[in-house]
């Protein structure tokens, strides 16, 4: 059932340019890391948010299918948590997170009625929070690709803006301090020998 529903939504999203035109409402998708710099072996949460929907009025969101690209030499994907804004009446959703080598795919479809979504959903909210571990020093871009967005009636929505981000992995402060101290003592010892 989940694979059939997901395939239907993706097919609808792919075919919609031929049969339907998505409406532009000023919707933005945003990638927001909890911190911009993290140390090796620490974790970082990355929120994917949507803004520009109606607040208690159409348009609302019933489904999304997104890919978040990252550098696997710098970050490693751990887990994901979906928000409750597509599950307002407690009927549940179909959702899936599929990690790949260089990206994570996140998909969710609501069982809520169009009326519930249109009347109760917030205009701005977090779609999903992804958790990553820092593997090695460096910087990783976090680039979001939109496969599909659907309103309360599963008609396509268009994200007018997609705002990406990046995370840098830096050495621990004590490591830097220790290195500088060692260099300082080495220089001092060398001068005394001279």
C-alpha positions in Angstrom: 0.0 0.0 0.0 2.7 2.6 0.9 4.6 1.9 -2.3 1.4 2.2 -4.4 0.4 5.5 -2.8 3.9 6.9 -3.1 4.1 5.9 -6.7 0.8 7.5 -7.4 1.8 10.8 -5.8 5.1 10.8 -7.6 3.5 10.0 -10.9 0.9 12.7 -10.4 3.7 15.1 -9.6 5.7 14.1 -12.7 2.7 14.2 -15.0 1.1 17.3 -13.6 2.9 19.7 -15.9 1.1 18.0 -18.8 -2.4 18.0 -17.3 -2.4 20.5 -14.4 -0.7 23.7 -13.6 0.6 24.1 -10.0 -0.5 27.3 -8.3 2.2 29.7 -7.1 1.4 31.0 -3.5 4.9 32.3 -2.4 5.8 29.0 -0.8 9.3 28.5 0.4 11.2 25.4 1.6 14.1 26.0 3.9 17.0 23.9 5.2 17.9 25.0 8.7 20.7 23.3 10.6 20.5 23.6 14.4 24.2 24.8 14.3 26.4 25.8 11.5 29.6 24.4 13.0 29.9 21.1 14.8 32.8 19.0 16.1 33.8 15.5 14.9 31.6 12.8 16.5 28.9 15.3 17.5 25.5 15.3 15.9 23.5 18.1 14.2 19.8 18.3 13.5 18.6 19.7 10.2 15.1 21.0 9.9 13.3 21.2 6.5 10.6 23.8 6.9 7.8 25.1 4.7 6.6 28.7 4.8 3.9 30.6 2.8 1.0 28.2 3.2 -2.4 29.4 4.4 -2.6 29.6 8.2 -5.9 27.8 8.9 -7.0 28.3 5.3 -6.0 27.0 1.9 -3.5 26.3 0.6 -2.4 23.5 3.0 0.0 20.6 2.4 -1.1 17.0 2.2 2.0 15.4 0.8 5.7 16.0 0.0 8.6 14.1 -1.5 12.0 15.6 -1.0 15.7 14.7 -1.4 18.4 16.3 0.8 21.9 16.0 -0.6 24.9 16.0 1.8 28.6 15.1 1.7 29.0 11.6 3.0 32.7 12.1 3.8 31.7 14.8 6.3 28.3 13.8 7.6 26.5 10.5 8.2 22.7 10.3 8.3 21.2 8.8 11.6 17.5 9.3 11.9 14.5 11.4 11.0 11.4 12.7 12.8 8.3 13.9 10.9 6.2 16.8 12.3 2.5 16.3 13.2 1.1 18.9 10.7 0.1 16.3 8.2 -1.5 14.2 11.0 -3.8 16.8 12.6 -6.8 14.4 13.3 -4.7 11.5 14.4 -5.5 9.3 11.5 -1.9 8.8 10.7 0.2 9.2 7.6 2.2 7.1 5.2 5.8 8.2 5.5 9.2 6.9 4.6 12.8 7.9 4.9 15.3 6.3 2.4 18.9 7.0 3.0 21.2 6.9 -0.1 24.9 7.3 -0.5 24.8 11.1 -0.9 21.2 12.0 -0.1 18.2 11.2 2.0 14.7 10.9 0.5 11.8 11.8 2.7 8.2 11.2 1.8 4.9 11.7 3.6 1.2 11.6 2.7 -1.6 12.6 5.0 -4.9 10.7 5.7 -6.5 13.9 7.0 -9.5 15.3 5.0 -8.9 18.4 2.9 -11.2 20.4 5.3 -9.1 19.4 8.3 -5.8 20.3 6.6 -7.2 23.6 5.2 -8.8 24.7 8.6 -6.2 23.4 11.1 -2.8 23.4 9.5 -0.3 26.1 10.3 1.0 28.4 7.5 4.7 27.8 8.5 6.0 24.6 10.0 8.8 22.0 10.1 8.2 19.1 7.7 10.9 16.8 9.0 14.0 16.9 11.2 17.0 14.9 10.0 19.8 14.0 12.4 23.4 13.6 11.2 26.7 12.7 12.8 29.9 14.6 12.0 32.4 12.2 10.6 35.4 14.2 9.6 36.7 17.8 9.2 35.3 19.7 6.3 32.1 21.4 5.0 29.0 19.8 3.7 26.4 21.6 1.6 22.8 20.6 2.4 20.9 20.9 -0.9 17.2 20.2 -1.1 15.5 18.9 -4.3 11.7 18.9 -4.5 10.1 15.8 -6.2 6.5 16.7 -5.3 4.4 18.9 -3.1 0.6 18.5 -3.0 -2.2 20.6 -1.5 -5.1 19.3 0.5 -6.7 17.9 -2.7 -3.4 16.4 -3.9 -3.1 19.1 -6.6 0.5 20.2 -7.2 2.0 23.1 -5.3 5.1 25.0 -6.5 7.9 26.0 -4.1 8.8 29.5 -5.3 12.0 29.4 -3.3 14.3 26.7 -1.9 16.8 27.9 0.6 19.8 25.5 1.1 22.4 25.5 3.9 25.7 24.0 4.9 27.4 22.6 8.0 31.1 22.8 8.8 32.8 20.2 11.0 35.7 21.8 13.0 38.3 20.4 15.4 37.6 20.3 19.1 38.8 23.5 20.8 41.1 21.5 23.1 42.7 19.9 20.1 43.5 23.3 18.7 44.7 24.6 22.1 46.8 21.5 22.6 48.4 21.9 19.1 49.2 25.6 19.7 50.6 24.8 23.2 52.8 22.0 21.7 54.0 24.4 19.0 54.7 27.1 21.6 56.7 24.8 23.8 58.6 23.4 20.8 59.6 26.9 19.8 60.6 27.9 23.3 62.6 24.7 23.7 64.3 25.3 20.4 65.3 28.9 21.4 66.8 27.7 24.7 68.9 25.2 22.8 70.2 28.0 20.5 
